Every structure is written in C-alpha cells, then in structure tokens.
C-alpha cells in the first residue's frame, strides 16, 4: 500500500493508529476468550470420543455373538473402526390414517 506524503494523509494515518491502539486491547481479550472456549470444546470432544470408543469396544462381544448366527449377514456387523457403517433401517411411509 503506497502512502501519500501529504498533511491530510498524515492525519488519516494518525487517526487510524489511534483507533487501532484503542481497540487492540479489546481484540486481544476477545482472542483470549475464543482460545479458551476452543480449548474447552476440544477437551469435551476428546472426552466424548473416549466414551464412544469405550462403548464401541463394549459391543465387540455382541458383534461376535451375532456374527456366529447364520441369519445375520457378517458384513452388517463390521467393527465401526473399519470405516463401515450399518445400513439405515427402511421405514414405510404411512398415510394420514396411520396405515
């Protein structure tokens, strides 16, 4: 950005500097608050992810039980850590009477 060497431009630059110096502490405080919230949310996310993994690991025994039964296709009960998802259940559409 080229700066003009005039008195008017000098005044504009001084006014911008005063405004920057006035609002900088407020912006720094806001930045600290946002960083604090990000850290809290990150910690909460890690906690929830640990709980999810604990639950998934608890399902391993049940997955093995269902995998032994021939009426359940093995592909449907793949471990979630393998990146496979269970198929979504199909719901029938009902009319207004609920039929």
Biopython code that builds the backbone (N, CA, C, O; Angstrom):
import numpy as np
from Bio.PDB.StructureBuilder import StructureBuilder

atoms = [
    (1, "UNK", "N", (0.848, -1.172, 0.000)),
    (1, "UNK", "CA", (0.000, 0.000, 0.000)),
    (1, "UNK", "C", (0.895, 1.236, 0.000)),
    (1, "UNK", "O", (1.728, 1.410, 0.889)),
    (2, "UNK", "N", (0.720, 2.065, -0.973)),
    (2, "UNK", "CA", (1.511, 3.290, -1.074)),
    (2, "UNK", "C", (0.910, 4.347, -0.159)),
    (2, "UNK", "O", (-0.309, 4.499, -0.078)),
    (3, "UNK", "N", (1.782, 5.071, 0.525)),
    (3, "UNK", "CA", (1.342, 6.122, 1.439)),
    (3, "UNK", "C", (1.671, 7.469, 0.809)),
    (3, "UNK", "O", (2.801, 7.725, 0.394)),
    (4, "UNK", "N", (0.675, 8.300, 0.751)),
    (4, "UNK", "CA", (0.893, 9.648, 0.208)),
    (4, "UNK", "C", (1.628, 10.477, 1.252)),
    (4, "UNK", "O", (1.460, 10.261, 2.453)),
    (5, "UNK", "N", (2.426, 11.407, 0.805)),
    (5, "UNK", "CA", (3.188, 12.264, 1.710)),
    (5, "UNK", "C", (2.550, 13.646, 1.792)),
    (5, "UNK", "O", (3.144, 14.655, 1.414)),
    (6, "UNK", "N", (1.309, 13.657, 2.302)),
    (6, "UNK", "CA", (0.606, 14.930, 2.476)),
    (6, "UNK", "C", (0.146, 15.057, 3.912)),
    (6, "UNK", "O", (0.099, 14.078, 4.657)),
    (7, "UNK", "N", (-0.195, 16.286, 4.292)),
    (7, "UNK", "CA", (-0.664, 16.521, 5.658)),
    (7, "UNK", "C", (-1.984, 15.802, 5.906)),
    (7, "UNK", "O", (-2.206, 15.268, 6.993)),
    (8, "UNK", "N", (-2.844, 15.787, 4.926)),
    (8, "UNK", "CA", (-4.136, 15.109, 5.082)),
    (8, "UNK", "C", (-3.937, 13.608, 5.276)),
    (8, "UNK", "O", (-4.583, 12.988, 6.121)),
    (9, "UNK", "N", (-3.039, 13.039, 4.488)),
    (9, "UNK", "CA", (-2.770, 11.601, 4.628)),
    (9, "UNK", "C", (-2.131, 11.304, 5.976)),
    (9, "UNK", "O", (-2.420, 10.272, 6.581)),
    (10, "UNK", "N", (-1.274, 12.184, 6.452)),
    (10, "UNK", "CA", (-0.667, 12.017, 7.766)),
    (10, "UNK", "C", (-1.742, 12.001, 8.846)),
    (10, "UNK", "O", (-1.694, 11.176, 9.759)),
    (11, "UNK", "N", (-2.712, 12.909, 8.747)),
    (11, "UNK", "CA", (-3.805, 12.942, 9.718)),
    (11, "UNK", "C", (-4.624, 11.657, 9.666)),
    (11, "UNK", "O", (-4.995, 11.116, 10.708)),
    (12, "UNK", "N", (-4.911, 11.162, 8.456)),
    (12, "UNK", "CA", (-5.666, 9.921, 8.299)),
    (12, "UNK", "C", (-4.911, 8.766, 8.951)),
    (12, "UNK", "O", (-5.505, 7.954, 9.660)),
    (13, "UNK", "N", (-3.603, 8.693, 8.712)),
    (13, "UNK", "CA", (-2.800, 7.610, 9.294)),
    (13, "UNK", "C", (-2.736, 7.710, 10.812)),
    (13, "UNK", "O", (-2.791, 6.689, 11.497)),
    (14, "UNK", "N", (-2.621, 8.928, 11.352)),
    (14, "UNK", "CA", (-2.611, 9.108, 12.811)),
    (14, "UNK", "C", (-3.956, 8.695, 13.415)),
    (14, "UNK", "O", (-3.996, 8.073, 14.477)),
    (15, "UNK", "N", (-5.047, 9.037, 12.743)),
    (15, "UNK", "CA", (-6.380, 8.653, 13.227)),
    (15, "UNK", "C", (-6.540, 7.130, 13.220)),
    (15, "UNK", "O", (-7.105, 6.551, 14.148)),
    (16, "UNK", "N", (-6.039, 6.497, 12.168)),
    (16, "UNK", "CA", (-6.114, 5.029, 12.104)),
    (16, "UNK", "C", (-5.276, 4.391, 13.207)),
    (16, "UNK", "O", (-5.688, 3.397, 13.806)),
    (17, "UNK", "N", (-4.104, 4.959, 13.477)),
    (17, "UNK", "CA", (-3.251, 4.441, 14.538)),
    (17, "UNK", "C", (-3.941, 4.576, 15.899)),
    (17, "UNK", "O", (-3.909, 3.640, 16.698)),
    (18, "UNK", "N", (-4.563, 5.723, 16.170)),
    (18, "UNK", "CA", (-5.284, 5.920, 17.438)),
    (18, "UNK", "C", (-6.420, 4.907, 17.574)),
    (18, "UNK", "O", (-6.630, 4.334, 18.643)),
    (19, "UNK", "N", (-7.146, 4.697, 16.483)),
    (19, "UNK", "CA", (-8.249, 3.744, 16.512)),
    (19, "UNK", "C", (-7.727, 2.325, 16.765)),
    (19, "UNK", "O", (-8.311, 1.576, 17.548)),
    (20, "UNK", "N", (-6.646, 1.970, 16.112)),
    (20, "UNK", "CA", (-6.045, 0.653, 16.305)),
    (20, "UNK", "C", (-5.596, 0.481, 17.749)),
    (20, "UNK", "O", (-5.867, -0.551, 18.363)),
    (21, "UNK", "N", (-4.914, 1.478, 18.294)),
    (21, "UNK", "CA", (-4.432, 1.398, 19.673)),
    (21, "UNK", "C", (-5.593, 1.367, 20.665)),
    (21, "UNK", "O", (-5.474, 0.786, 21.743)),
    (22, "UNK", "N", (-6.693, 1.979, 20.310)),
    (22, "UNK", "CA", (-7.867, 1.988, 21.189)),
    (22, "UNK", "C", (-8.539, 0.616, 21.236)),
    (22, "UNK", "O", (-8.943, 0.157, 22.305)),
    (23, "UNK", "N", (-8.658, -0.035, 20.083)),
    (23, "UNK", "CA", (-9.404, -1.292, 20.015)),
    (23, "UNK", "C", (-8.539, -2.535, 20.168)),
    (23, "UNK", "O", (-9.075, -3.627, 20.357)),
    (24, "UNK", "N", (-7.224, -2.405, 20.094)),
    (24, "UNK", "CA", (-6.342, -3.558, 20.187)),
    (24, "UNK", "C", (-6.518, -4.345, 21.494)),
    (24, "UNK", "O", (-6.624, -5.570, 21.437)),
    (25, "UNK", "N", (-6.555, -3.696, 22.669)),
    (25, "UNK", "CA", (-6.732, -4.484, 23.905)),
    (25, "UNK", "C", (-8.041, -5.275, 23.918)),
    (25, "UNK", "O", (-8.082, -6.407, 24.399)),
    (26, "UNK", "N", (-9.091, -4.685, 23.397)),
    (26, "UNK", "CA", (-10.378, -5.384, 23.343)),
    (26, "UNK", "C", (-10.286, -6.597, 22.425)),
    (26, "UNK", "O", (-10.802, -7.668, 22.748)),
    (27, "UNK", "N", (-9.634, -6.428, 21.292)),
    (27, "UNK", "CA", (-9.485, -7.542, 20.349)),
    (27, "UNK", "C", (-8.606, -8.641, 20.925)),
    (27, "UNK", "O", (-8.868, -9.823, 20.704)),
    (28, "UNK", "N", (-7.569, -8.266, 21.660)),
    (28, "UNK", "CA", (-6.703, -9.269, 22.284)),
    (28, "UNK", "C", (-7.470, -10.051, 23.347)),
    (28, "UNK", "O", (-7.318, -11.268, 23.449)),
    (29, "UNK", "N", (-8.283, -9.371, 24.130)),
    (29, "UNK", "CA", (-9.101, -10.044, 25.142)),
    (29, "UNK", "C", (-10.085, -11.008, 24.483)),
    (29, "UNK", "O", (-10.264, -12.134, 24.947)),
    (30, "UNK", "N", (-10.711, -10.568, 23.415)),
    (30, "UNK", "CA", (-11.652, -11.422, 22.695)),
    (30, "UNK", "C", (-10.938, -12.653, 22.143)),
    (30, "UNK", "O", (-11.484, -13.755, 22.175)),
    (31, "UNK", "N", (-9.733, -12.468, 21.643)),
    (31, "UNK", "CA", (-8.944, -13.584, 21.132)),
    (31, "UNK", "C", (-8.660, -14.589, 22.242)),
    (31, "UNK", "O", (-8.773, -15.796, 22.027)),
    (32, "UNK", "N", (-8.293, -14.105, 23.425)),
    (32, "UNK", "CA", (-8.022, -14.991, 24.560)),
    (32, "UNK", "C", (-9.279, -15.760, 24.952)),
    (32, "UNK", "O", (-9.218, -16.955, 25.241)),
    (33, "UNK", "N", (-10.422, -15.070, 24.962)),
    (33, "UNK", "CA", (-11.676, -15.731, 25.316)),
    (33, "UNK", "C", (-12.013, -16.822, 24.307)),
    (33, "UNK", "O", (-12.433, -17.913, 24.693)),
    (34, "UNK", "N", (-11.836, -16.542, 23.034)),
    (34, "UNK", "CA", (-12.129, -17.531, 21.997)),
    (34, "UNK", "C", (-11.181, -18.724, 22.099)),
    (34, "UNK", "O", (-11.602, -19.867, 21.918)),
    (35, "UNK", "N", (-9.909, -18.466, 22.388)),
    (35, "UNK", "CA", (-8.961, -19.563, 22.546)),
    (35, "UNK", "C", (-9.336, -20.436, 23.737)),
    (35, "UNK", "O", (-9.192, -21.658, 23.692)),
    (36, "UNK", "N", (-9.817, -19.801, 24.801)),
    (36, "UNK", "CA", (-10.250, -20.553, 25.982)),
    (36, "UNK", "C", (-11.438, -21.460, 25.638)),
    (36, "UNK", "O", (-11.481, -22.622, 26.042)),
    (37, "UNK", "N", (-12.386, -20.922, 24.899)),
    (37, "UNK", "CA", (-13.560, -21.711, 24.505)),
    (37, "UNK", "C", (-13.139, -22.861, 23.592)),
    (37, "UNK", "O", (-13.651, -23.972, 23.726)),
    (38, "UNK", "N", (-12.224, -22.611, 22.679)),
    (38, "UNK", "CA", (-11.742, -23.666, 21.779)),
    (38, "UNK", "C", (-11.091, -24.781, 22.597)),
    (38, "UNK", "O", (-11.315, -25.960, 22.323)),
    (39, "UNK", "N", (-10.291, -24.418, 23.594)),
    (39, "UNK", "CA", (-9.647, -25.425, 24.430)),
    (39, "UNK", "C", (-10.675, -26.243, 25.209)),
    (39, "UNK", "O", (-10.529, -27.459, 25.340)),
    (40, "UNK", "N", (-11.719, -25.581, 25.728)),
    (40, "UNK", "CA", (-12.768, -26.290, 26.466)),
    (40, "UNK", "C", (-13.511, -27.252, 25.549)),
    (40, "UNK", "O", (-13.769, -28.395, 25.927)),
    (41, "UNK", "N", (-13.850, -26.809, 24.369)),
    (41, "UNK", "CA", (-14.588, -27.652, 23.424)),
    (41, "UNK", "C", (-13.715, -28.822, 22.973)),
    (41, "UNK", "O", (-14.211, -29.936, 22.807)),
    (42, "UNK", "N", (-12.435, -28.580, 22.777)),
    (42, "UNK", "CA", (-11.522, -29.654, 22.390)),
    (42, "UNK", "C", (-11.443, -30.712, 23.485)),
    (42, "UNK", "O", (-11.460, -31.909, 23.198)),
    (43, "UNK", "N", (-11.357, -30.274, 24.736)),
    (43, "UNK", "CA", (-11.311, -31.225, 25.853)),
    (43, "UNK", "C", (-12.611, -32.020, 25.932)),
    (43, "UNK", "O", (-12.592, -33.227, 26.170)),
    (44, "UNK", "N", (-13.734, -31.342, 25.732)),
    (44, "UNK", "CA", (-15.026, -32.024, 25.771)),
    (44, "UNK", "C", (-15.127, -33.023, 24.615)),
    (44, "UNK", "O", (-15.651, -34.122, 24.797)),
    (45, "UNK", "N", (-14.638, -32.661, 23.446)),
    (45, "UNK", "CA", (-14.659, -33.557, 22.298)),
    (45, "UNK", "C", (-13.823, -34.800, 22.570)),
    (45, "UNK", "O", (-14.243, -35.910, 22.243)),
    (46, "UNK", "N", (-12.656, -34.630, 23.160)),
    (46, "UNK", "CA", (-11.815, -35.775, 23.483)),
    (46, "UNK", "C", (-12.509, -36.693, 24.487)),
    (46, "UNK", "O", (-12.409, -37.916, 24.382)),
    (47, "UNK", "N", (-13.202, -36.117, 25.446)),
    (47, "UNK", "CA", (-13.920, -36.912, 26.443)),
    (47, "UNK", "C", (-15.039, -37.722, 25.781)),
    (47, "UNK", "O", (-15.198, -38.910, 26.060)),
    (48, "UNK", "N", (-15.800, -37.084, 24.918)),
    (48, "UNK", "CA", (-16.903, -37.767, 24.238)),
    (48, "UNK", "C", (-16.360, -38.854, 23.313)),
    (48, "UNK", "O", (-16.939, -39.937, 23.222)),
    (49, "UNK", "N", (-15.256, -38.573, 22.627)),
    (49, "UNK", "CA", (-14.658, -39.570, 21.740)),
    (49, "UNK", "C", (-14.168, -40.780, 22.538)),
    (49, "UNK", "O", (-14.305, -41.917, 22.087)),
    (50, "UNK", "N", (-13.599, -40.541, 23.721)),
    (50, "UNK", "CA", (-13.145, -41.649, 24.570)),
    (50, "UNK", "C", (-14.338, -42.489, 25.019)),
    (50, "UNK", "O", (-14.255, -43.717, 25.046)),
    (51, "UNK", "N", (-15.453, -41.834, 25.372)),
    (51, "UNK", "CA", (-16.657, -42.568, 25.767)),
    (51, "UNK", "C", (-17.196, -43.385, 24.599)),
    (51, "UNK", "O", (-17.627, -44.524, 24.776)),
    (52, "UNK", "N", (-17.168, -42.797, 23.405)),
    (52, "UNK", "CA", (-17.663, -43.511, 22.217)),
    (52, "UNK", "C", (-16.823, -44.758, 21.956)),
    (52, "UNK", "O", (-17.360, -45.831, 21.683)),
    (53, "UNK", "N", (-15.511, -44.609, 22.041)),
    (53, "UNK", "CA", (-14.638, -45.764, 21.816)),
    (53, "UNK", "C", (-14.861, -46.834, 22.881)),
    (53, "UNK", "O", (-14.799, -48.027, 22.585)),
    (54, "UNK", "N", (-15.118, -46.415, 24.107)),
    (54, "UNK", "CA", (-15.392, -47.377, 25.184)),
    (54, "UNK", "C", (-16.671, -48.155, 24.877)),
    (54, "UNK", "O", (-16.723, -49.370, 25.066)),
    (55, "UNK", "N", (-17.687, -47.462, 24.410)),
    (55, "UNK", "CA", (-18.956, -48.118, 24.071)),
    (55, "UNK", "C", (-18.772, -49.065, 22.889)),
    (55, "UNK", "O", (-19.280, -50.186, 22.904)),
    (56, "UNK", "N", (-18.045, -48.615, 21.866)),
    (56, "UNK", "CA", (-17.808, -49.461, 20.693)),
    (56, "UNK", "C", (-17.035, -50.711, 21.093)),
    (56, "UNK", "O", (-17.346, -51.809, 20.633)),
    (57, "UNK", "N", (-16.030, -50.549, 21.948)),
    (57, "UNK", "CA", (-15.278, -51.719, 22.403)),
    (57, "UNK", "C", (-16.164, -52.670, 23.207)),
    (57, "UNK", "O", (-15.963, -53.883, 23.165)),
    (58, "UNK", "N", (-17.138, -52.134, 23.934)),
    (58, "UNK", "CA", (-18.063, -52.971, 24.683)),
    (58, "UNK", "C", (-19.008, -53.758, 23.792)),
    (58, "UNK", "O", (-19.588, -54.755, 24.223)),
    (59, "UNK", "N", (-19.162, -53.318, 22.568)),
    (59, "UNK", "CA", (-20.046, -54.013, 21.628)),
    (59, "UNK", "C", (-19.369, -55.186, 20.929)),
    (59, "UNK", "O", (-20.040, -55.982, 20.272)),
    (60, "UNK", "N", (-18.056, -55.305, 21.060)),
    (60, "UNK", "CA", (-17.333, -56.369, 20.357)),
    (60, "UNK", "C", (-17.880, -57.760, 20.676)),
    (60, "UNK", "O", (-18.010, -58.597, 19.783)),
    (61, "UNK", "N", (-18.196, -58.004, 21.933)),
    (61, "UNK", "CA", (-18.746, -59.305, 22.317)),
    (61, "UNK", "C", (-20.070, -59.580, 21.639)),
    (61, "UNK", "O", (-20.319, -60.697, 21.185)),
    (62, "UNK", "N", (-20.924, -58.568, 21.568)),
    (62, "UNK", "CA", (-22.229, -58.751, 20.922)),
    (62, "UNK", "C", (-22.069, -58.925, 19.423)),
    (62, "UNK", "O", (-22.802, -59.696, 18.803)),
    (63, "UNK", "N", (-21.122, -58.218, 18.840)),
    (63, "UNK", "CA", (-20.886, -58.372, 17.400)),
    (63, "UNK", "C", (-20.461, -59.802, 17.106)),
    (63, "UNK", "O", (-20.891, -60.390, 16.114)),
    (64, "UNK", "N", (-19.622, -60.357, 17.962)),
    (64, "UNK", "CA", (-19.182, -61.738, 17.769)),
    (64, "UNK", "C", (-20.355, -62.706, 17.889)),
    (64, "UNK", "O", (-20.441, -63.670, 17.128)),
    (65, "UNK", "N", (-21.261, -62.458, 18.838)),
    (65, "UNK", "CA", (-22.423, -63.332, 19.012)),
    (65, "UNK", "C", (-23.292, -63.295, 17.762)),
    (65, "UNK", "O", (-23.712, -64.342, 17.270)),
    (66, "UNK", "N", (-23.563, -62.115, 17.249)),
    (66, "UNK", "CA", (-24.417, -62.015, 16.068)),
    (66, "UNK", "C", (-23.703, -62.550, 14.836)),
    (66, "UNK", "O", (-24.353, -63.083, 13.937)),
    (67, "UNK", "N", (-22.398, -62.423, 14.774)),
    (67, "UNK", "CA", (-21.657, -62.921, 13.617)),
    (67, "UNK", "C", (-21.687, -64.446, 13.548)),
    (67, "UNK", "O", (-21.603, -65.013, 12.459)),
    (68, "UNK", "N", (-21.806, -65.123, 14.704)),
    (68, "UNK", "CA", (-21.860, -66.579, 14.729)),
    (68, "UNK", "C", (-23.188, -67.097, 14.195)),
    (68, "UNK", "O", (-23.253, -68.200, 13.652)),
    (69, "UNK", "N", (-24.238, -66.314, 14.345)),
    (69, "UNK", "CA", (-25.559, -66.724, 13.916)),
    (69, "UNK", "C", (-25.665, -66.545, 12.401)),
    (69, "UNK", "O", (-25.408, -65.457, 11.887)),
    (70, "UNK", "N", (-26.038, -67.590, 11.697)),
    (70, "UNK", "CA", (-26.112, -67.567, 10.242)),
    (70, "UNK", "C", (-27.210, -66.670, 9.695)),
    (70, "UNK", "O", (-27.151, -66.283, 8.527)),
    (71, "UNK", "N", (-28.205, -66.329, 10.495)),
    (71, "UNK", "CA", (-29.291, -65.500, 9.979)),
    (71, "UNK", "C", (-28.908, -64.030, 9.901)),
    (71, "UNK", "O", (-29.642, -63.229, 9.322)),
    (72, "UNK", "N", (-27.769, -63.665, 10.476)),
    (72, "UNK", "CA", (-27.289, -62.293, 10.396)),
    (72, "UNK", "C", (-26.084, -62.244, 9.464)),
    (72, "UNK", "O", (-25.077, -62.898, 9.733)),
    (73, "UNK", "N", (-26.165, -61.484, 8.376)),
    (73, "UNK", "CA", (-25.008, -61.390, 7.477)),
    (73, "UNK", "C", (-23.835, -60.722, 8.191)),
    (73, "UNK", "O", (-24.013, -59.719, 8.883)),
    (74, "UNK", "N", (-22.647, -61.276, 8.023)),
    (74, "UNK", "CA", (-21.456, -60.793, 8.732)),
    (74, "UNK", "C", (-21.095, -59.365, 8.331)),
    (74, "UNK", "O", (-20.581, -58.609, 9.155)),
    (75, "UNK", "N", (-21.350, -58.988, 7.099)),
    (75, "UNK", "CA", (-20.978, -57.648, 6.637)),
    (75, "UNK", "C", (-21.735, -56.557, 7.386)),
    (75, "UNK", "O", (-21.244, -55.435, 7.514)),
    (76, "UNK", "N", (-22.914, -56.877, 7.873)),
    (76, "UNK", "CA", (-23.695, -55.860, 8.589)),
    (76, "UNK", "C", (-23.098, -55.543, 9.939)),
    (76, "UNK", "O", (-23.374, -54.478, 10.492)),
    (77, "UNK", "N", (-22.290, -56.427, 10.488)),
    (77, "UNK", "CA", (-21.792, -56.240, 11.847)),
    (77, "UNK", "C", (-20.295, -55.989, 11.869)),
    (77, "UNK", "O", (-19.597, -56.439, 12.778)),
    (78, "UNK", "N", (-19.812, -55.284, 10.885)),
    (78, "UNK", "CA", (-18.391, -54.940, 10.858)),
    (78, "UNK", "C", (-18.097, -53.963, 11.982)),
    (78, "UNK", "O", (-18.957, -53.178, 12.381)),
    (79, "UNK", "N", (-16.896, -54.020, 12.479)),
    (79, "UNK", "CA", (-16.487, -53.131, 13.565)),
    (79, "UNK", "C", (-16.478, -51.690, 13.050)),
    (79, "UNK", "O", (-15.972, -51.440, 11.956)),
    (80, "UNK", "N", (-17.028, -50.732, 13.815)),
    (80, "UNK", "CA", (-17.095, -49.343, 13.347)),
    (80, "UNK", "C", (-15.732, -48.738, 13.035)),
    (80, "UNK", "O", (-15.644, -47.815, 12.225)),
    (81, "UNK", "N", (-14.673, -49.235, 13.655)),
    (81, "UNK", "CA", (-13.355, -48.668, 13.381)),
    (81, "UNK", "C", (-12.861, -49.024, 11.987)),
    (81, "UNK", "O", (-11.890, -48.433, 11.512)),
    (82, "UNK", "N", (-13.501, -49.968, 11.328)),
    (82, "UNK", "CA", (-13.114, -50.352, 9.973)),
    (82, "UNK", "C", (-13.689, -49.405, 8.931)),
    (82, "UNK", "O", (-13.432, -49.573, 7.739)),
    (83, "UNK", "N", (-14.451, -48.428, 9.351)),
    (83, "UNK", "CA", (-14.985, -47.446, 8.433)),
    (83, "UNK", "C", (-16.274, -47.852, 7.759)),
    (83, "UNK", "O", (-16.783, -47.111, 6.918)),
    (84, "UNK", "N", (-16.812, -48.995, 8.097)),
    (84, "UNK", "CA", (-18.079, -49.425, 7.518)),
    (84, "UNK", "C", (-19.211, -48.956, 8.410)),
    (84, "UNK", "O", (-19.061, -48.834, 9.626)),
    (85, "UNK", "N", (-20.328, -48.701, 7.789)),
    (85, "UNK", "CA", (-21.495, -48.277, 8.556)),
    (85, "UNK", "C", (-22.615, -49.283, 8.378)),
    (85, "UNK", "O", (-22.734, -49.931, 7.338)),
    (86, "UNK", "N", (-23.424, -49.401, 9.398)),
    (86, "UNK", "CA", (-24.591, -50.264, 9.295)),
    (86, "UNK", "C", (-25.581, -49.627, 8.342)),
    (86, "UNK", "O", (-25.686, -48.401, 8.292)),
    (87, "UNK", "N", (-26.307, -50.429, 7.586)),
    (87, "UNK", "CA", (-27.294, -49.847, 6.680)),
    (87, "UNK", "C", (-28.410, -49.184, 7.475)),
    (87, "UNK", "O", (-28.758, -49.623, 8.571)),
    (88, "UNK", "N", (-28.952, -48.140, 6.913)),
    (88, "UNK", "CA", (-30.037, -47.432, 7.581)),
    (88, "UNK", "C", (-31.307, -48.275, 7.502)),
    (88, "UNK", "O", (-31.569, -48.884, 6.465)),
    (89, "UNK", "N", (-32.090, -48.324, 8.556)),
    (89, "UNK", "CA", (-33.339, -49.088, 8.508)),
    (89, "UNK", "C", (-34.323, -48.442, 7.539)),
    (89, "UNK", "O", (-34.399, -47.219, 7.420)),
    (90, "UNK", "N", (-35.061, -49.288, 6.863)),
    (90, "UNK", "CA", (-36.057, -48.805, 5.917)),
    (90, "UNK", "C", (-37.374, -48.580, 6.654)),
    (90, "UNK", "O", (-37.874, -49.475, 7.335)),
    (91, "UNK", "N", (-37.921, -47.396, 6.514)),
    (91, "UNK", "CA", (-39.198, -47.070, 7.143)),
    (91, "UNK", "C", (-40.256, -46.961, 6.063)),
    (91, "UNK", "O", (-40.038, -46.382, 5.000)),
    (92, "UNK", "N", (-41.396, -47.531, 6.366)),
    (92, "UNK", "CA", (-42.501, -47.438, 5.426)),
    (92, "UNK", "C", (-43.189, -46.096, 5.621)),
    (92, "UNK", "O", (-43.331, -45.606, 6.741)),
    (93, "UNK", "N", (-43.604, -45.527, 4.529)),
    (93, "UNK", "CA", (-44.366, -44.275, 4.603)),
    (93, "UNK", "C", (-45.801, -44.610, 4.955)),
    (93, "UNK", "O", (-46.368, -45.576, 4.443)),
    (94, "UNK", "N", (-46.367, -43.834, 5.803)),
    (94, "UNK", "CA", (-47.752, -44.066, 6.205)),
    (94, "UNK", "C", (-48.625, -42.925, 5.690)),
    (94, "UNK", "O", (-48.180, -41.788, 5.529)),
    (95, "UNK", "N", (-49.885, -43.275, 5.438)),
    (95, "UNK", "CA", (-50.803, -42.217, 5.028)),
    (95, "UNK", "C", (-51.353, -41.522, 6.266)),
    (95, "UNK", "O", (-50.920, -41.815, 7.380)),
    (96, "UNK", "N", (-52.265, -40.641, 6.093)),
    (96, "UNK", "CA", (-52.796, -39.835, 7.213)),
    (96, "UNK", "C", (-53.494, -40.683, 8.275)),
    (96, "UNK", "O", (-53.534, -40.303, 9.445)),
    (97, "UNK", "N", (-54.032, -41.804, 7.879)),
    (97, "UNK", "CA", (-54.754, -42.652, 8.823)),
    (97, "UNK", "C", (-53.788, -43.506, 9.630)),
    (97, "UNK", "O", (-54.209, -44.200, 10.556)),
    (98, "UNK", "N", (-52.510, -43.470, 9.301)),
    (98, "UNK", "CA", (-51.523, -44.260, 10.029)),
    (98, "UNK", "C", (-51.424, -45.681, 9.528)),
    (98, "UNK", "O", (-50.868, -46.537, 10.217)),
    (99, "UNK", "N", (-51.940, -45.951, 8.365)),
    (99, "UNK", "CA", (-51.924, -47.297, 7.801)),
    (99, "UNK", "C", (-50.820, -47.450, 6.787)),
    (99, "UNK", "O", (-50.658, -48.524, 6.208)),
]
sb = StructureBuilder()
sb.init_structure("model")
sb.init_model(0)
sb.init_chain("A")
sb.init_seg("    ")
for serial, (resi, resn, name, xyz) in enumerate(atoms, 1):
    if name == "N":
        sb.init_residue(resn, " ", resi, " ")
    sb.init_atom(name, np.array(xyz, "f"), 0.0, 1.0, " ", f" {name:<3s}", serial, name[0])
structure = sb.get_structure()
